[in-house]
Amino acid sequence: MDLQRVEVRPQRHKTDHGVDHLVLASVVLQGTLIPAVAKLLGVDQPMEPRPAYPLEYNGSADIGSEFRELQVDPGTVADGKAIVELRLPPELLVLLIARGNEFLVPSGGTILRAGDRLLVLSEEKALYKVITRTGLRELEE
């Protein structure tokens, strides 16, 4: 008994070619537009890793203060100033400064630099007053 090998190929419809072209156009368009739109929105750079602060705080409803992280951006009022010069309210305490890969325990004479991240313990009202006055930027959790 001789068996013959038969190859069956499905036939493509004319609409299949249109779908192929549509998919190809979509890939090309998205591939070129996404980086441009990301740059326009300012999200084209990877996020900087957040420092792991060597502190832990279990807040209390009685205190009303909580940990917040602020960043010194270039050219802001805080950039290049000593902490004491910022005249921070007593309801805001700078606990630590992350500078590069180091942690600094600040004093009033500590000079803040662009890129510094400040871990503060603060009441909400005092925090926003300081942000408005100094240009410090609160980092999202």
HELIX and SHEET records of a PDB file:
HELIX    1   1 LYS A   14  LEU A   41  1                                  28    
HELIX    2   2 ILE A   83  LEU A   86  5                                   4    
HELIX    3   3 GLU A  124  THR A  134  1                                  11    
SHEET    1   A 5 GLU A 102  LEU A 104  0                                        
SHEET    2   A 5 LEU A  92  ARG A  99 -1                                        
SHEET    3   A 5 ARG A 117  GLU A 123 -1                                        
SHEET    4   A 5 SER A  65  GLN A  71 -1                                        
SHEET    5   A 5 ARG A 137  GLU A 138 -1                                        
END                                                                             
